[in-house]
């Protein structure tokens, strides 16, 4: 299999964990079960086949640096679990647009005199196969700019934030017409608040419990939580997280889900509090209270490595438009919600189907000589 040339929009904590993860698992053996990886081999692609070729950010302290250095630059604060060497990938200045919210302006210095690059041209020049979007929550215009650039440059698009691209029929249609795959929207964590909340709700539903009300409160100390203090940037985020949970049941349940506060000393540690009330046999009340503590950004990177490889696998097979099964399993707001067990099996079938085809060489018809 060839390498997967990946470009990154937004060199924050999630990008840092992704880049570190590729280095950390570079020598993982495909035949072994490796802690932390859902798939060592994804349809013939090893995690080490991910090759970073371009990166874009607006922070003047990151722009111009090598990606391997920029991922450790403040305000990034996620765990440092791998030493990334020089990657020969310079972080380029992207357009600011609506990417910087009111509460992170002080944390993200921008050189307004420096002109942004033309991202589509930069992607083409770098030979990027897949563009992954890690922009801050609420970057509506900027996300659409990068999606447009991916189409112009012939890249697959992995949308990790809650701006609706894969789940928007108009954008999905544009990628399909361009012959390019798109996966999204709003990446699930490997083991995060949303996937855990969904699993609990599914369990209660399967066991005959009637849900009465539920909430999920999240706090953290990275710039993602600092940015989300601005409620006006959270509309799609609340929709994404809420639908990911409420889609499991087929009746109305009073629900409140979403970011709750910014606690600087937590840094990249996320604290989630899940509360569920229901009624079981005999109409007897049942209450679940749960607290989850996780390092936030590696949690998403554990899923991003599979979403990238799935997108490249789709490109290899000429599959365009939204990757429904991939989006349903790896993202909170896919175009079609599915139970996670169903989506997982469909992803495994996607891998078997596409990788099996990839091993079959095309048969050339040779005309008979007269």
C-alpha positions in Angstrom: 0.0 0.0 0.0 1.1 3.6 -0.6 1.6 6.2 2.1 -1.2 8.5 3.2 -0.2 12.1 2.7 -2.1 14.1 5.4 -2.6 17.8 5.8 -3.8 19.3 9.1 -6.0 22.4 9.6 -5.4 23.6 13.2 -2.2 22.6 15.0 -3.7 22.4 18.5 -3.8 19.7 21.1 -5.7 17.2 18.9 -3.1 17.6 16.1 -0.3 17.2 18.7 -1.7 13.9 19.9 -2.3 12.7 16.3 1.3 13.5 15.2 2.7 12.0 18.4 0.6 8.9 18.0 1.9 8.2 14.5 5.4 8.3 15.9 4.6 6.3 19.0 3.0 3.4 17.1 5.4 3.5 14.2 6.8 0.0 14.9 3.6 -1.6 16.1 3.3 -5.1 14.6 0.2 -5.7 12.6 -0.4 -9.2 13.8 -0.5 -8.1 17.5 -3.1 -6.5 19.6 -1.6 -3.1 20.6 -3.0 -1.2 23.6 -4.6 2.0 22.5 -5.2 1.1 18.9 -8.6 0.0 17.5 -6.9 -1.2 14.3 -3.1 -1.7 13.8 -3.9 -2.6 10.2 -6.8 -0.8 8.6 -7.4 -2.4 5.2 -3.7 -2.8 4.5 -2.7 0.6 5.9 -0.5 0.6 9.0 -0.6 3.7 11.3 3.0 4.4 10.2 1.7 4.9 6.6 0.2 8.2 7.8 2.7 10.8 6.4 2.2 14.5 7.3 2.9 16.8 4.4 1.2 20.1 5.3 -0.2 22.0 8.3 -2.0 25.3 8.7 -2.5 27.5 11.7 -2.9 31.2 12.6 -0.8 31.3 15.8 2.2 33.4 15.0 4.3 31.3 17.4 3.5 28.1 15.4 3.5 29.5 11.9 6.9 29.0 10.3 8.0 26.2 12.7 8.4 22.6 11.7 5.2 20.6 12.6 7.3 18.4 14.9 8.1 21.5 17.0 4.9 23.4 16.6 2.8 20.6 18.3 4.6 21.4 21.6 4.1 25.1 21.4 1.8 27.0 23.8 -1.0 27.1 24.4 -0.9 23.4 23.5 -0.9 21.5 26.8 -1.7 17.9 26.1 0.4 15.0 27.4 3.8 14.6 25.7 4.0 10.8 25.2 6.3 10.7 22.1 9.4 12.6 20.9 8.6 13.7 17.4 11.6 14.3 15.1 12.0 17.0 12.5 9.3 16.3 10.0 10.3 18.8 7.2 6.7 20.2 7.3 6.5 23.9 7.8 3.3 25.2 9.5 1.8 27.7 7.1 -0.4 30.7 7.8 -4.1 29.9 7.2 -7.0 32.4 7.0 -8.3 33.6 10.4 -11.9 34.2 9.4 -14.0 33.2 12.4 -11.5 30.7 13.8 -10.5 32.9 16.8 -13.3 33.3 19.4 -13.6 36.1 22.0 -12.1 34.1 24.9 -9.0 32.7 23.2 -7.7 35.9 21.5 -5.2 36.4 24.3 -4.0 32.9 24.1 -3.6 32.7 20.3 -1.4 35.6 19.0 -2.0 36.4 15.3 0.3 38.4 13.0 -2.3 40.3 11.1 0.3 41.7 8.7 1.2 38.2 7.5 -0.9 37.1 4.5 -2.4 33.6 4.6 -1.4 31.1 2.0 -3.8 29.8 -0.6 -4.7 26.5 1.1 -5.9 24.7 -2.0 -2.6 25.5 -3.9 -0.6 24.5 -0.8 -2.5 21.2 -0.6 -1.8 20.5 -4.3 1.8 21.4 -4.0 2.2 19.1 -1.0 0.5 16.2 -2.7 -2.0 15.8 0.1 -4.5 12.9 0.0 -6.5 13.8 3.1 -7.2 17.0 4.9 -8.2 16.7 8.6 -10.0 19.6 10.2 -9.1 20.4 13.9 -10.1 24.1 13.9 -11.7 25.5 17.1 -15.4 24.9 17.7 -17.5 27.6 16.1 -15.3 28.0 13.0 -18.2 27.9 10.6 -16.7 30.1 7.8 -13.2 28.7 8.2 -14.3 25.1 8.1 -16.2 25.7 4.9 -13.1 27.4 3.4 -11.0 24.4 4.2 -13.7 22.0 2.8 -13.7 24.0 -0.4 -9.9 23.9 -0.5 -10.0 20.1 -0.2 -12.4 19.8 -3.1 -10.2 22.1 -5.3 -7.1 20.2 -4.4 -8.7 16.7 -4.8 -8.4 15.7 -1.1 -10.6 13.6 1.0 -11.9 15.5 4.0 -12.1 14.4 7.7 -14.2 16.9 9.7 -13.4 16.5 13.4 -15.4 19.5 14.7 -19.1 20.2 15.1 -19.6 22.2 11.9 -21.8 20.2 9.6 -20.2 19.2 6.3 -20.6 15.4 6.0 -24.1 15.7 7.4 -25.0 18.6 5.2 -26.6 17.2 1.9 -25.3 20.2 -0.1 -21.7 19.7 1.0 -21.9 15.9 0.8 -23.2 16.3 -2.8 -20.3 18.6 -3.7 -17.7 16.0 -2.5 -19.6 13.2 -4.3 -19.6 15.2 -7.6 -15.9 15.8 -7.2 -15.3 12.1 -6.7 -14.0 12.6 -3.2 -14.9 11.0 0.2 -15.9 13.0 3.3 -16.2 11.7 6.8 -17.7 13.6 9.8 -19.0 15.4 11.7 -17.6 16.0 15.2 -15.2 13.2 16.1 -16.1 10.8 19.0 -13.4 10.1 21.6 -12.0 6.6 21.9 -13.6 6.4 25.4 -15.2 9.8 26.0 -18.3 11.2 27.6 -20.5 10.9 24.5 -19.6 7.3 23.7 -20.0 6.3 27.4 -23.3 8.2 27.7 -24.6 6.5 24.5 -23.6 3.1 25.7 -25.4 3.5 29.1 -28.5 4.8 27.4 -28.5 1.9 25.0 -28.0 -0.5 27.8 -31.0 0.9 29.8 -33.1 0.8 26.7 -32.2 -2.8 25.9 -33.0 -3.8 29.5 -36.4 -2.3 29.4 -35.7 0.8 31.5 -37.8 4.0 30.7 -35.5 7.0 30.6 -36.9 10.1 32.3 -34.1 12.6 32.2 -30.4 12.9 31.7 -27.6 15.4 31.6 -23.9 15.5 30.9 -21.6 18.2 32.2 -18.0 18.6 31.0 -15.2 20.8 32.2 -11.6 21.1 31.1 -8.6 23.4 30.9 -7.4 23.5 27.3 -8.1 26.2 24.7 -11.1 24.1 23.4 -12.9 24.6 26.7 -11.7 28.2 26.9 -13.1 28.9 23.4 -16.4 27.3 24.4 -17.1 29.8 27.1 -18.5 31.8 24.2 -22.0 30.4 24.0 -22.6 31.7 20.5 -20.0 29.3 19.2 -21.7 26.3 20.7 -25.0 25.9 18.8 -23.8 23.1 16.5 -21.7 21.5 19.4 -24.8 21.1 21.6 -26.8 19.7 18.7 -24.1 17.2 17.9 -23.5 15.9 21.4 -27.2 15.9 22.3 -28.3 14.0 19.1 -25.5 11.5 19.6 -27.2 10.4 22.9 -30.9 11.0 22.2 -30.8 9.2 18.9 -30.5 6.0 20.8 -34.1 6.2 22.1 -37.3 6.7 20.1 -39.1 9.0 22.5 -38.5 12.4 24.0 -36.2 12.6 27.0 -35.4 15.9 28.8 -31.7 16.3 28.1 -28.9 18.8 28.7 -25.5 18.0 27.3 -22.5 20.1 26.6 -19.4 22.0 27.7 -20.0 23.5 31.1 -16.9 25.4 32.3 -13.3 26.2 31.8 -10.9 25.3 34.6 -7.4 26.3 33.6 -5.4 24.1 36.0 -7.0 21.0 34.5 -5.1 21.7 31.2 -6.0 18.9 28.7 -7.7 16.8 31.4 -11.4 16.6 30.8 -13.8 15.8 33.7 -17.3 14.5 32.6 -20.3 14.1 34.9 -23.1 11.9 33.6 -26.5 11.7 35.3 -29.3 9.4 34.2 -32.7 8.9 35.8 -35.2 6.2 34.7 -37.8 3.7 35.9 -37.3 -0.1 35.9 -39.5 -3.1 36.7 -42.4 -2.2 39.0 -42.0 1.5 38.0 -39.2 1.7 40.6 -36.8 4.6 40.2 -33.2 4.1 39.0 -30.4 6.6 39.1 -26.9 6.5 37.6 -24.2 9.1 38.4 -20.8 8.7 36.8 -17.6 10.7 36.6 -15.1 10.2 33.8 -11.5 11.7 33.8 -9.5 11.5 30.6 -6.7 13.3 28.8 -8.9 14.8 26.1 -6.8 15.1 23.0 -5.2 11.6 22.8 -8.8 10.4 23.1 -9.8 11.9 19.8 -6.5 11.0 18.1 -7.1 7.3 18.8 -10.2 7.6 16.5 -8.6 10.1 14.0 -6.0 7.6 12.9 -8.7 5.2 11.7 -10.9 7.9 10.1 -7.8 9.0 8.0 -7.1 5.5 6.9 -10.7 4.8 6.1 -10.9 8.0 3.9 -7.8 7.0 2.0 -9.1 3.5 1.5 -12.2 4.9 0.1 -10.2 7.1 -2.3 -8.2 4.0 -3.4 -11.5 2.3 -4.4 -13.1 5.3 -6.0 -15.8 5.7 -3.3 -17.0 9.3 -3.1 -19.4 11.3 -1.0 -20.1 10.7 2.7 -18.7 7.5 4.2 -21.9 6.6 6.1 -20.6 3.6 8.2 -17.3 5.3 9.0 -19.1 8.5 10.0 -21.6 6.7 12.1 -18.9 4.8 14.1 -16.3 7.6 14.4 -18.4 10.8 14.7 -21.1 12.3 16.9 -23.1 13.9 14.1 -23.1 11.6 11.0 -25.7 11.9 8.3 -27.3 8.7 9.6 -27.2 7.7 13.3 -26.7 4.0 14.0 -26.2 1.9 17.1 -22.5 1.7 17.7 -22.5 -2.1 17.5 -24.1 -2.0 14.1 -21.8 0.8 12.9 -18.7 -1.1 14.1 -19.7 -4.2 12.1 -20.4 -2.1 9.0 -16.9 -0.5 9.4 -15.3 -4.0 9.6 -17.3 -5.0 6.5 -16.1 -1.8 4.8 -12.5 -2.8 5.6 -12.9 -6.4 4.4 -14.8 -5.3 1.2 -12.3 -2.6 0.2 -9.1 -4.3 1.2 -10.2 -7.5 -0.6 -10.8 -5.6 -3.8 -7.5 -3.8 -3.4 -5.7 -7.2 -3.5 -7.3 -8.2 -6.8 -5.3 -6.9 -9.7 -7.3 -5.7 -12.7 -7.5 -8.2 -15.6 -6.5 -6.8 -18.9 -8.4 -8.1 -21.9 -6.0 -9.0 -24.7 -7.6 -9.1 -28.2 -7.1 -12.2 -30.2 -4.8 -12.0 -33.1 -6.4 -12.8 -36.4 
